[in-house]
């Protein structure tokens, strides 16, 4: 088993002392564990403050870049964990999510939290993906 932890090029730097992704190579493939991703621009500023649709879209764009950096797509995602600051905006999130997960949806957990680490953020998403050998 080989473990690598890091921050792929092309995505905003982590907002603190953590890495964006841990990759665990096992047997004939790899597992990717993505840290919670939020809607920030390349300078770390919140995108779409208070806007669920804009933040969900930006967050999924960042996740897509991280997955691509490891030879994966949303088809490889096996679990999604989503934190919302207001469950009444869940349908807005769901509309964006449906554009990224087109086939059978992965296992999923969605919870409401009282706040996220930056004012103005309304969503944070964690992903686990299984990547076949060669990805």
N, CA, C and O atoms as a GROMACS GRO file, in nm:
protein
  540
    1UNK      N    1   0.084  -0.117   0.000
    1UNK     CA    2   0.000   0.000   0.000
    1UNK      C    3   0.090   0.124   0.000
    1UNK      O    4   0.189   0.131   0.072
    2UNK      N    5   0.052   0.221  -0.082
    2UNK     CA    6   0.126   0.347  -0.090
    2UNK      C    7   0.028   0.461  -0.062
    2UNK      O    8  -0.083   0.463  -0.115
    3UNK      N    9   0.069   0.555   0.021
    3UNK     CA   10  -0.013   0.670   0.054
    3UNK      C   11   0.059   0.796   0.010
    3UNK      O   12   0.176   0.815   0.041
    4UNK      N   13  -0.012   0.882  -0.063
    4UNK     CA   14   0.044   1.012  -0.099
    4UNK      C   15  -0.059   1.119  -0.065
    4UNK      O   16  -0.179   1.102  -0.087
    5UNK      N   17  -0.010   1.228  -0.011
    5UNK     CA   18  -0.097   1.338   0.031
    5UNK      C   19  -0.046   1.465  -0.033
    5UNK      O   20   0.075   1.489  -0.036
    6UNK      N   21  -0.137   1.547  -0.086
    6UNK     CA   22  -0.089   1.668  -0.151
    6UNK      C   23  -0.198   1.761  -0.199
    6UNK      O   24  -0.316   1.745  -0.169
    7UNK      N   25  -0.152   1.858  -0.274
    7UNK     CA   26  -0.236   1.964  -0.327
    7UNK      C   27  -0.211   1.978  -0.475
    7UNK      O   28  -0.106   2.029  -0.515
    8UNK      N   29  -0.305   1.933  -0.558
    8UNK     CA   30  -0.284   1.938  -0.702
    8UNK      C   31  -0.275   2.081  -0.755
    8UNK      O   32  -0.335   2.173  -0.700
    9UNK      N   33  -0.200   2.097  -0.863
    9UNK     CA   34  -0.191   2.227  -0.929
    9UNK      C   35  -0.327   2.260  -0.989
    9UNK      O   36  -0.405   2.171  -1.022
   10UNK      N   37  -0.355   2.387  -1.001
   10UNK     CA   38  -0.478   2.430  -1.066
   10UNK      C   39  -0.597   2.448  -0.976
   10UNK      O   40  -0.706   2.480  -1.024
   11UNK      N   41  -0.581   2.428  -0.846
   11UNK     CA   42  -0.691   2.453  -0.752
   11UNK      C   43  -0.639   2.550  -0.645
   11UNK      O   44  -0.519   2.556  -0.619
   12UNK      N   45  -0.730   2.626  -0.584
   12UNK     CA   46  -0.686   2.720  -0.480
   12UNK      C   47  -0.610   2.648  -0.369
   12UNK      O   48  -0.640   2.533  -0.336
   13UNK      N   49  -0.512   2.715  -0.312
   13UNK     CA   50  -0.435   2.658  -0.202
   13UNK      C   51  -0.527   2.630  -0.083
   13UNK      O   52  -0.627   2.700  -0.065
   14UNK      N   53  -0.495   2.530  -0.003
   14UNK     CA   54  -0.575   2.504   0.116
   14UNK      C   55  -0.582   2.628   0.205
   14UNK      O   56  -0.488   2.708   0.211
   15UNK      N   57  -0.693   2.643   0.273
   15UNK     CA   58  -0.714   2.760   0.359
   15UNK      C   59  -0.651   2.745   0.496
   15UNK      O   60  -0.669   2.831   0.582
   16UNK      N   61  -0.579   2.638   0.518
   16UNK     CA   62  -0.519   2.613   0.648
   16UNK      C   63  -0.418   2.501   0.639
   16UNK      O   64  -0.377   2.462   0.529
   17UNK      N   65  -0.378   2.449   0.754
   17UNK     CA   66  -0.277   2.343   0.758
   17UNK      C   67  -0.335   2.205   0.728
   17UNK      O   68  -0.343   2.121   0.816
   18UNK      N   69  -0.375   2.183   0.604
   18UNK     CA   70  -0.425   2.054   0.560
   18UNK      C   71  -0.395   2.038   0.412
   18UNK      O   72  -0.353   2.133   0.346
   19UNK      N   73  -0.415   1.918   0.360
   19UNK     CA   74  -0.396   1.891   0.218
   19UNK      C   75  -0.532   1.865   0.154
   19UNK      O   76  -0.625   1.819   0.221
   20UNK      N   77  -0.542   1.893   0.025
   20UNK     CA   78  -0.668   1.874  -0.046
   20UNK      C   79  -0.705   1.727  -0.064
   20UNK      O   80  -0.823   1.691  -0.060
   21UNK      N   81  -0.605   1.640  -0.084
   21UNK     CA   82  -0.638   1.502  -0.118
   21UNK      C   83  -0.535   1.405  -0.063
   21UNK      O   84  -0.414   1.432  -0.063
   22UNK      N   85  -0.586   1.291  -0.017
   22UNK     CA   86  -0.501   1.178   0.020
   22UNK      C   87  -0.534   1.066  -0.078
   22UNK      O   88  -0.650   1.032  -0.098
   23UNK      N   89  -0.429   1.010  -0.138
   23UNK     CA   90  -0.446   0.900  -0.232
   23UNK      C   91  -0.384   0.776  -0.171
   23UNK      O   92  -0.268   0.775  -0.130
   24UNK      N   93  -0.465   0.670  -0.165
   24UNK     CA   94  -0.418   0.543  -0.110
   24UNK      C   95  -0.421   0.441  -0.224
   24UNK      O   96  -0.528   0.402  -0.271
   25UNK      N   97  -0.302   0.398  -0.268
   25UNK     CA   98  -0.292   0.298  -0.373
   25UNK      C   99  -0.298   0.160  -0.310
   25UNK      O  100  -0.213   0.124  -0.228
   26UNK      N  101  -0.399   0.083  -0.348
   26UNK     CA  102  -0.418  -0.051  -0.293
   26UNK      C  103  -0.453  -0.146  -0.406
   26UNK      O  104  -0.534  -0.113  -0.493
   27UNK      N  105  -0.393  -0.262  -0.406
   27UNK     CA  106  -0.427  -0.363  -0.506
   27UNK      C  107  -0.423  -0.308  -0.647
   27UNK      O  108  -0.320  -0.258  -0.692
   28UNK      N  109  -0.535  -0.318  -0.717
   28UNK     CA  110  -0.542  -0.276  -0.855
   28UNK      C  111  -0.597  -0.137  -0.876
   28UNK      O  112  -0.648  -0.108  -0.985
   29UNK      N  113  -0.589  -0.050  -0.779
   29UNK     CA  114  -0.642   0.084  -0.797
   29UNK      C  115  -0.608   0.174  -0.679
   29UNK      O  116  -0.519   0.145  -0.600
   30UNK      N  117  -0.682   0.282  -0.669
   30UNK     CA  118  -0.656   0.381  -0.564
   30UNK      C  119  -0.787   0.432  -0.506
   30UNK      O  120  -0.890   0.433  -0.572
   31UNK      N  121  -0.779   0.475  -0.382
   31UNK     CA  122  -0.888   0.548  -0.318
   31UNK      C  123  -0.843   0.692  -0.299
   31UNK      O  124  -0.731   0.717  -0.255
   32UNK      N  125  -0.930   0.786  -0.333
   32UNK     CA  126  -0.903   0.928  -0.312
   32UNK      C  127  -0.995   0.979  -0.203
   32UNK      O  128  -1.116   0.956  -0.206
   33UNK      N  129  -0.937   1.048  -0.106
   33UNK     CA  130  -1.014   1.109   0.001
   33UNK      C  131  -0.992   1.260  -0.009
   33UNK      O  132  -0.885   1.310   0.026
   34UNK      N  133  -1.093   1.332  -0.057
   34UNK     CA  134  -1.082   1.476  -0.073
   34UNK      C  135  -1.127   1.546   0.054
   34UNK      O  136  -1.233   1.515   0.109
   35UNK      N  137  -1.046   1.640   0.099
   35UNK     CA  138  -1.085   1.724   0.212
   35UNK      C  139  -1.208   1.805   0.173
   35UNK      O  140  -1.238   1.819   0.054
   36UNK      N  141  -1.277   1.857   0.270
   36UNK     CA  142  -1.394   1.940   0.242
   36UNK      C  143  -1.354   2.056   0.151
   36UNK      O  144  -1.260   2.130   0.180
   37UNK      N  145  -1.427   2.071   0.041
   37UNK     CA  146  -1.400   2.176  -0.056
   37UNK      C  147  -1.510   2.282  -0.047
   37UNK      O  148  -1.628   2.250  -0.026
   38UNK      N  149  -1.469   2.407  -0.065
   38UNK     CA  150  -1.562   2.519  -0.058
   38UNK      C  151  -1.542   2.610  -0.178
   38UNK      O  152  -1.446   2.595  -0.254
   39UNK      N  153  -1.633   2.704  -0.194
   39UNK     CA  154  -1.632   2.795  -0.308
   39UNK      C  155  -1.541   2.914  -0.283
   39UNK      O  156  -1.583   3.016  -0.227
   40UNK      N  157  -1.416   2.899  -0.326
   40UNK     CA  158  -1.321   3.010  -0.319
   40UNK      C  159  -1.257   3.028  -0.456
   40UNK      O  160  -1.250   2.934  -0.536
   41UNK      N  161  -1.210   3.150  -0.481
   41UNK     CA  162  -1.138   3.175  -0.606
   41UNK      C  163  -0.990   3.145  -0.586
   41UNK      O  164  -0.951   3.096  -0.480
   42UNK      N  165  -0.910   3.172  -0.686
   42UNK     CA  166  -0.768   3.138  -0.680
   42UNK      C  167  -0.693   3.214  -0.571
   42UNK      O  168  -0.585   3.171  -0.529
   43UNK      N  169  -0.747   3.324  -0.525
   43UNK     CA  170  -0.684   3.402  -0.418
   43UNK      C  171  -0.740   3.366  -0.280
   43UNK      O  172  -0.697   3.422  -0.179
   44UNK      N  173  -0.835   3.272  -0.276
   44UNK     CA  174  -0.892   3.229  -0.150
   44UNK      C  175  -1.012   3.309  -0.104
   44UNK      O  176  -1.057   3.293   0.010
   45UNK      N  177  -1.066   3.396  -0.191
   45UNK     CA  178  -1.185   3.474  -0.157
   45UNK      C  179  -1.311   3.393  -0.181
   45UNK      O  180  -1.318   3.315  -0.276
   46UNK      N  181  -1.410   3.411  -0.095
   46UNK     CA  182  -1.536   3.340  -0.109
   46UNK      C  183  -1.604   3.382  -0.240
   46UNK      O  184  -1.613   3.500  -0.271
   47UNK      N  185  -1.651   3.283  -0.314
   47UNK     CA  186  -1.725   3.305  -0.438
   47UNK      C  187  -1.874   3.297  -0.408
   47UNK      O  188  -1.918   3.203  -0.342
   48UNK      N  189  -1.952   3.394  -0.456
   48UNK     CA  190  -2.097   3.388  -0.441
   48UNK      C  191  -2.143   3.388  -0.297
   48UNK      O  192  -2.221   3.302  -0.257
   49UNK      N  193  -2.095   3.482  -0.219
   49UNK     CA  194  -2.128   3.485  -0.077
   49UNK      C  195  -2.278   3.468  -0.053
   49UNK      O  196  -2.358   3.547  -0.102
   50UNK      N  197  -2.315   3.365   0.023
   50UNK     CA  198  -2.454   3.338   0.057
   50UNK      C  199  -2.537   3.276  -0.054
   50UNK      O  200  -2.656   3.248  -0.033
   51UNK      N  201  -2.479   3.253  -0.171
   51UNK     CA  202  -2.552   3.203  -0.289
   51UNK      C  203  -2.524   3.053  -0.307
   51UNK      O  204  -2.415   3.015  -0.351
   52UNK      N  205  -2.622   2.969  -0.272
   52UNK     CA  206  -2.602   2.824  -0.278
   52UNK      C  207  -2.568   2.776  -0.418
   52UNK      O  208  -2.476   2.695  -0.434
   53UNK      N  209  -2.639   2.822  -0.518
   53UNK     CA  210  -2.615   2.775  -0.655
   53UNK      C  211  -2.474   2.810  -0.700
   53UNK      O  212  -2.403   2.723  -0.751
   54UNK      N  213  -2.433   2.934  -0.681
   54UNK     CA  214  -2.299   2.976  -0.723
   54UNK      C  215  -2.191   2.900  -0.646
   54UNK      O  216  -2.090   2.859  -0.704
   55UNK      N  217  -2.211   2.881  -0.517
   55UNK     CA  218  -2.111   2.811  -0.437
   55UNK      C  219  -2.105   2.663  -0.470
   55UNK      O  220  -1.996   2.606  -0.475
   56UNK      N  221  -2.219   2.600  -0.491
   56UNK     CA  222  -2.218   2.458  -0.528
   56UNK      C  223  -2.146   2.440  -0.661
   56UNK      O  224  -2.066   2.348  -0.676
   57UNK      N  225  -2.174   2.526  -0.757
   57UNK     CA  226  -2.109   2.517  -0.888
   57UNK      C  227  -1.958   2.532  -0.876
   57UNK      O  228  -1.884   2.451  -0.931
   58UNK      N  229  -1.912   2.633  -0.805
   58UNK     CA  230  -1.767   2.654  -0.789
   58UNK      C  231  -1.703   2.538  -0.715
   58UNK      O  232  -1.593   2.494  -0.750
   59UNK      N  233  -1.769   2.487  -0.612
   59UNK     CA  234  -1.714   2.377  -0.535
   59UNK      C  235  -1.700   2.252  -0.622
   59UNK      O  236  -1.598   2.183  -0.616
   60UNK      N  237  -1.801   2.222  -0.702
   60UNK     CA  238  -1.792   2.106  -0.791
   60UNK      C  239  -1.684   2.126  -0.898
   60UNK      O  240  -1.622   2.029  -0.941
   61UNK      N  241  -1.662   2.249  -0.942
   61UNK     CA  242  -1.554   2.275  -1.039
   61UNK      C  243  -1.418   2.243  -0.977
   61UNK      O  244  -1.332   2.182  -1.041
   62UNK      N  245  -1.399   2.283  -0.852
   62UNK     CA  246  -1.274   2.254  -0.782
   62UNK      C  247  -1.257   2.104  -0.764
   62UNK      O  248  -1.150   2.050  -0.789
   63UNK      N  249  -1.363   2.036  -0.722
   63UNK     CA  250  -1.360   1.890  -0.704
   63UNK      C  251  -1.326   1.823  -0.837
   63UNK      O  252  -1.245   1.730  -0.841
   64UNK      N  253  -1.387   1.868  -0.944
   64UNK     CA  254  -1.360   1.810  -1.076
   64UNK      C  255  -1.212   1.823  -1.113
   64UNK      O  256  -1.155   1.730  -1.170
   65UNK      N  257  -1.150   1.936  -1.081
   65UNK     CA  258  -1.007   1.955  -1.109
   65UNK      C  259  -0.920   1.862  -1.026
   65UNK      O  260  -0.823   1.805  -1.076
   66UNK      N  261  -0.956   1.846  -0.900
   66UNK     CA  262  -0.879   1.755  -0.814
   66UNK      C  263  -0.891   1.612  -0.864
   66UNK      O  264  -0.791   1.541  -0.874
   67UNK      N  265  -1.012   1.570  -0.895
   67UNK     CA  266  -1.032   1.434  -0.948
   67UNK      C  267  -0.952   1.414  -1.077
   67UNK      O  268  -0.884   1.313  -1.092
   68UNK      N  269  -0.961   1.509  -1.169
   68UNK     CA  270  -0.891   1.497  -1.297
   68UNK      C  271  -0.740   1.486  -1.276
   68UNK      O  272  -0.672   1.415  -1.351
   69UNK      N  273  -0.689   1.554  -1.176
   69UNK     CA  274  -0.546   1.546  -1.147
   69UNK      C  275  -0.501   1.408  -1.104
   69UNK      O  276  -0.382   1.379  -1.100
   70UNK      N  277  -0.597   1.323  -1.071
   70UNK     CA  278  -0.568   1.186  -1.029
   70UNK      C  279  -0.628   1.084  -1.125
   70UNK      O  280  -0.645   0.967  -1.090
   71UNK      N  281  -0.662   1.130  -1.246
   71UNK     CA  282  -0.716   1.039  -1.346
   71UNK      C  283  -0.856   0.991  -1.317
   71UNK      O  284  -0.895   0.883  -1.360
   72UNK      N  285  -0.932   1.070  -1.244
   72UNK     CA  286  -1.067   1.031  -1.204
   72UNK      C  287  -1.170   1.131  -1.255
   72UNK      O  288  -1.137   1.243  -1.295
   73UNK      N  289  -1.296   1.089  -1.252
   73UNK     CA  290  -1.409   1.175  -1.286
   73UNK      C  291  -1.517   1.156  -1.180
   73UNK      O  292  -1.497   1.081  -1.084
   74UNK      N  293  -1.628   1.222  -1.197
   74UNK     CA  294  -1.739   1.203  -1.103
   74UNK      C  295  -1.795   1.061  -1.110
   74UNK      O  296  -1.861   1.017  -1.016
   75UNK      N  297  -1.770   0.990  -1.219
   75UNK     CA  298  -1.811   0.850  -1.228
   75UNK      C  299  -1.738   0.762  -1.127
   75UNK      O  300  -1.786   0.654  -1.094
   76UNK      N  301  -1.623   0.807  -1.078
   76UNK     CA  302  -1.544   0.731  -0.982
   76UNK      C  303  -1.582   0.759  -0.837
   76UNK      O  304  -1.533   0.691  -0.746
   77UNK      N  305  -1.667   0.856  -0.815
   77UNK     CA  306  -1.704   0.895  -0.679
   77UNK      C  307  -1.794   0.788  -0.617
   77UNK      O  308  -1.894   0.747  -0.676
   78UNK      N  309  -1.757   0.744  -0.496
   78UNK     CA  310  -1.835   0.642  -0.426
   78UNK      C  311  -1.911   0.698  -0.306
   78UNK      O  312  -2.007   0.638  -0.259
   79UNK      N  313  -1.867   0.815  -0.256
   79UNK     CA  314  -1.937   0.877  -0.143
   79UNK      C  315  -1.920   1.028  -0.146
   79UNK      O  316  -1.812   1.080  -0.176
   80UNK      N  317  -2.029   1.097  -0.114
   80UNK     CA  318  -2.031   1.243  -0.103
   80UNK      C  319  -2.082   1.278   0.036
   80UNK      O  320  -2.185   1.226   0.080
   81UNK      N  321  -2.011   1.367   0.103
   81UNK     CA  322  -2.059   1.418   0.233
   81UNK      C  323  -2.070   1.569   0.218
   81UNK      O  324  -1.972   1.637   0.188
   82UNK      N  325  -2.192   1.621   0.239
   82UNK     CA  326  -2.218   1.762   0.217
   82UNK      C  327  -2.265   1.828   0.345
   82UNK      O  328  -2.348   1.775   0.418
   83UNK      N  329  -2.209   1.946   0.371
   83UNK     CA  330  -2.245   2.027   0.487
   83UNK      C  331  -2.311   2.154   0.435
   83UNK      O  332  -2.250   2.229   0.359
   84UNK      N  333  -2.435   2.178   0.475
   84UNK     CA  334  -2.510   2.297   0.436
   84UNK      C  335  -2.539   2.381   0.561
   84UNK      O  336  -2.567   2.327   0.668
   85UNK      N  337  -2.531   2.512   0.546
   85UNK     CA  338  -2.566   2.598   0.660
   85UNK      C  339  -2.715   2.624   0.668
   85UNK      O  340  -2.764   2.677   0.769
   86UNK      N  341  -2.789   2.588   0.563
   86UNK     CA  342  -2.934   2.608   0.562
   86UNK      C  343  -2.997   2.500   0.476
   86UNK      O  344  -2.990   2.506   0.354
   87UNK      N  345  -3.060   2.403   0.540
   87UNK     CA  346  -3.118   2.290   0.468
   87UNK      C  347  -3.229   2.333   0.373
   87UNK      O  348  -3.264   2.258   0.282
   88UNK      N  349  -3.286   2.451   0.392
   88UNK     CA  350  -3.390   2.497   0.301
   88UNK      C  351  -3.334   2.526   0.161
   88UNK      O  352  -3.411   2.541   0.066
   89UNK      N  353  -3.201   2.534   0.147
   89UNK     CA  354  -3.137   2.556   0.017
   89UNK      C  355  -3.091   2.424  -0.047
   89UNK      O  356  -3.017   2.425  -0.146
   90UNK      N  357  -3.134   2.312   0.010
   90UNK     CA  358  -3.091   2.181  -0.039
   90UNK      C  359  -3.130   2.157  -0.184
   90UNK      O  360  -3.053   2.095  -0.258
   91UNK      N  361  -3.244   2.203  -0.227
   91UNK     CA  362  -3.285   2.180  -0.367
   91UNK      C  363  -3.195   2.257  -0.464
   91UNK      O  364  -3.168   2.208  -0.574
   92UNK      N  365  -3.149   2.375  -0.426
   92UNK     CA  366  -3.056   2.450  -0.512
   92UNK      C  367  -2.926   2.370  -0.528
   92UNK      O  368  -2.873   2.359  -0.638
   93UNK      N  369  -2.876   2.317  -0.417
   93UNK     CA  370  -2.758   2.231  -0.421
   93UNK      C  371  -2.785   2.108  -0.508
   93UNK      O  372  -2.702   2.072  -0.591
   94UNK      N  373  -2.900   2.046  -0.488
   94UNK     CA  374  -2.935   1.925  -0.562
   94UNK      C  375  -2.940   1.948  -0.713
   94UNK      O  376  -2.901   1.861  -0.790
   95UNK      N  377  -2.988   2.064  -0.754
   95UNK     CA  378  -2.993   2.096  -0.898
   95UNK      C  379  -2.853   2.102  -0.958
   95UNK      O  380  -2.832   2.053  -1.069
   96UNK      N  381  -2.759   2.159  -0.888
   96UNK     CA  382  -2.621   2.166  -0.938
   96UNK      C  383  -2.559   2.026  -0.933
   96UNK      O  384  -2.497   1.982  -1.030
   97UNK      N  385  -2.576   1.958  -0.823
   97UNK     CA  386  -2.519   1.824  -0.807
   97UNK      C  387  -2.564   1.730  -0.918
   97UNK      O  388  -2.485   1.649  -0.967
   98UNK      N  389  -2.689   1.740  -0.959
   98UNK     CA  390  -2.744   1.651  -1.064
   98UNK      C  391  -2.672   1.670  -1.197
   98UNK      O  392  -2.671   1.579  -1.279
   99UNK      N  393  -2.613   1.785  -1.221
   99UNK     CA  394  -2.538   1.807  -1.345
   99UNK      C  395  -2.403   1.736  -1.343
   99UNK      O  396  -2.345   1.710  -1.448
  100UNK      N  397  -2.352   1.706  -1.225
  100UNK     CA  398  -2.222   1.640  -1.213
  100UNK      C  399  -2.234   1.490  -1.196
  100UNK      O  400  -2.148   1.415  -1.242
  101UNK      N  401  -2.340   1.444  -1.132
  101UNK     CA  402  -2.363   1.300  -1.114
  101UNK      C  403  -2.480   1.261  -1.202
  101UNK      O  404  -2.596   1.276  -1.165
  102UNK      N  405  -2.448   1.209  -1.321
  102UNK     CA  406  -2.551   1.182  -1.421
  102UNK      C  407  -2.604   1.039  -1.417
  102UNK      O  408  -2.718   1.014  -1.456
  103UNK      N  409  -2.524   0.946  -1.370
  103UNK     CA  410  -2.566   0.805  -1.365
  103UNK      C  411  -2.622   0.772  -1.229
  103UNK      O  412  -2.686   0.854  -1.164
  104UNK      N  413  -2.595   0.650  -1.186
  104UNK     CA  414  -2.636   0.607  -1.052
  104UNK      C  415  -2.563   0.693  -0.950
  104UNK      O  416  -2.440   0.700  -0.953
  105UNK      N  417  -2.634   0.757  -0.860
  105UNK     CA  418  -2.567   0.846  -0.765
  105UNK      C  419  -2.486   0.768  -0.662
  105UNK      O  420  -2.520   0.654  -0.629
  106UNK      N  421  -2.379   0.829  -0.612
  106UNK     CA  422  -2.298   0.764  -0.509
  106UNK      C  423  -2.371   0.765  -0.375
  106UNK      O  424  -2.473   0.832  -0.358
  107UNK      N  425  -2.316   0.690  -0.280
  107UNK     CA  426  -2.364   0.699  -0.143
  107UNK      C  427  -2.347   0.844  -0.098
  107UNK      O  428  -2.257   0.914  -0.144
  108UNK      N  429  -2.434   0.889  -0.008
  108UNK     CA  430  -2.434   1.031   0.023
  108UNK      C  431  -2.483   1.060   0.163
  108UNK      O  432  -2.570   0.990   0.215
  109UNK      N  433  -2.426   1.163   0.223
  109UNK     CA  434  -2.470   1.215   0.351
  109UNK      C  435  -2.478   1.367   0.337
  109UNK      O  436  -2.385   1.430   0.288
  110UNK      N  437  -2.589   1.424   0.378
  110UNK     CA  438  -2.604   1.570   0.378
  110UNK      C  439  -2.654   1.612   0.515
  110UNK      O  440  -2.755   1.562   0.564
  111UNK      N  441  -2.582   1.705   0.576
  111UNK     CA  442  -2.619   1.752   0.709
  111UNK      C  443  -2.619   1.904   0.713
  111UNK      O  444  -2.549   1.970   0.637
  112UNK      N  445  -2.700   1.957   0.804
  112UNK     CA  446  -2.701   2.101   0.827
  112UNK      C  447  -2.607   2.131   0.943
  112UNK      O  448  -2.607   2.062   1.045
  113UNK      N  449  -2.528   2.235   0.926
  113UNK     CA  450  -2.435   2.280   1.030
  113UNK      C  451  -2.464   2.427   1.061
  113UNK      O  452  -2.522   2.498   0.980
  114UNK      N  453  -2.423   2.469   1.178
  114UNK     CA  454  -2.451   2.607   1.219
  114UNK      C  455  -2.361   2.708   1.149
  114UNK      O  456  -2.395   2.826   1.141
  115UNK      N  457  -2.249   2.663   1.098
  115UNK     CA  458  -2.159   2.754   1.028
  115UNK      C  459  -2.041   2.679   0.971
  115UNK      O  460  -2.010   2.567   1.012
  116UNK      N  461  -1.974   2.743   0.877
  116UNK     CA  462  -1.851   2.689   0.818
  116UNK      C  463  -1.736   2.781   0.856
  116UNK      O  464  -1.756   2.883   0.922
  117UNK      N  465  -1.615   2.745   0.815
  117UNK     CA  466  -1.497   2.814   0.868
  117UNK      C  467  -1.479   2.957   0.820
  117UNK      O  468  -1.396   3.029   0.875
  118UNK      N  469  -1.555   3.000   0.719
  118UNK     CA  470  -1.546   3.137   0.670
  118UNK      C  471  -1.685   3.198   0.658
  118UNK      O  472  -1.777   3.132   0.608
  119UNK      N  473  -1.702   3.322   0.701
  119UNK     CA  474  -1.832   3.388   0.683
  119UNK      C  475  -1.868   3.392   0.533
  119UNK      O  476  -1.781   3.412   0.448
  120UNK      N  477  -1.996   3.374   0.504
  120UNK     CA  478  -2.043   3.380   0.367
  120UNK      C  479  -2.049   3.245   0.298
  120UNK      O  480  -2.118   3.232   0.197
  121UNK      N  481  -1.979   3.144   0.351
  121UNK     CA  482  -1.987   3.010   0.294
  121UNK      C  483  -2.116   2.942   0.339
  121UNK      O  484  -2.155   2.951   0.455
  122UNK      N  485  -2.181   2.874   0.244
  122UNK     CA  486  -2.306   2.805   0.276
  122UNK      C  487  -2.298   2.656   0.248
  122UNK      O  488  -2.392   2.583   0.279
  123UNK      N  489  -2.185   2.609   0.190
  123UNK     CA  490  -2.173   2.467   0.154
  123UNK      C  491  -2.026   2.423   0.160
  123UNK      O  492  -1.936   2.500   0.126
  124UNK      N  493  -2.005   2.300   0.204
  124UNK     CA  494  -1.874   2.234   0.199
  124UNK      C  495  -1.899   2.089   0.159
  124UNK      O  496  -1.992   2.025   0.209
  125UNK      N  497  -1.815   2.037   0.070
  125UNK     CA  498  -1.836   1.902   0.016
  125UNK      C  499  -1.709   1.820   0.028
  125UNK      O  500  -1.601   1.864  -0.012
  126UNK      N  501  -1.722   1.699   0.085
  126UNK     CA  502  -1.613   1.600   0.090
  126UNK      C  503  -1.646   1.489  -0.008
  126UNK      O  504  -1.763   1.455  -0.029
  127UNK      N  505  -1.544   1.433  -0.069
  127UNK     CA  506  -1.562   1.328  -0.170
  127UNK      C  507  -1.468   1.211  -0.140
  127UNK      O  508  -1.354   1.231  -0.097
  128UNK      N  509  -1.517   1.089  -0.163
  128UNK     CA  510  -1.432   0.970  -0.167
  128UNK      C  511  -1.453   0.909  -0.304
  128UNK      O  512  -1.567   0.892  -0.349
  129UNK      N  513  -1.342   0.875  -0.372
  129UNK     CA  514  -1.351   0.818  -0.506
  129UNK      C  515  -1.263   0.694  -0.515
  129UNK      O  516  -1.160   0.685  -0.448
  130UNK      N  517  -1.304   0.599  -0.598
  130UNK     CA  518  -1.226   0.478  -0.626
  130UNK      C  519  -1.179   0.487  -0.771
  130UNK      O  520  -1.260   0.495  -0.863
  131UNK      N  521  -1.048   0.484  -0.788
  131UNK     CA  522  -0.988   0.500  -0.921
  131UNK      C  523  -0.925   0.368  -0.964
  131UNK      O  524  -0.842   0.314  -0.891
  132UNK      N  525  -0.962   0.316  -1.080
  132UNK     CA  526  -0.903   0.191  -1.126
  132UNK      C  527  -0.753   0.208  -1.156
  132UNK      O  528  -0.704   0.320  -1.173
  133UNK      N  529  -0.682   0.098  -1.160
  133UNK     CA  530  -0.538   0.100  -1.192
  133UNK      C  531  -0.516   0.180  -1.319
  133UNK      O  532  -0.595   0.171  -1.414
  134UNK      N  533  -0.409   0.257  -1.321
  134UNK     CA  534  -0.375   0.339  -1.437
  134UNK      C  535  -0.434   0.477  -1.432
  134UNK      O  536  -0.402   0.562  -1.515
  135UNK      N  537  -0.521   0.503  -1.334
  135UNK     CA  538  -0.583   0.635  -1.320
  135UNK      C  539  -0.502   0.725  -1.234
  135UNK      O  540  -0.539   0.840  -1.212
   0.00000   0.00000   0.00000
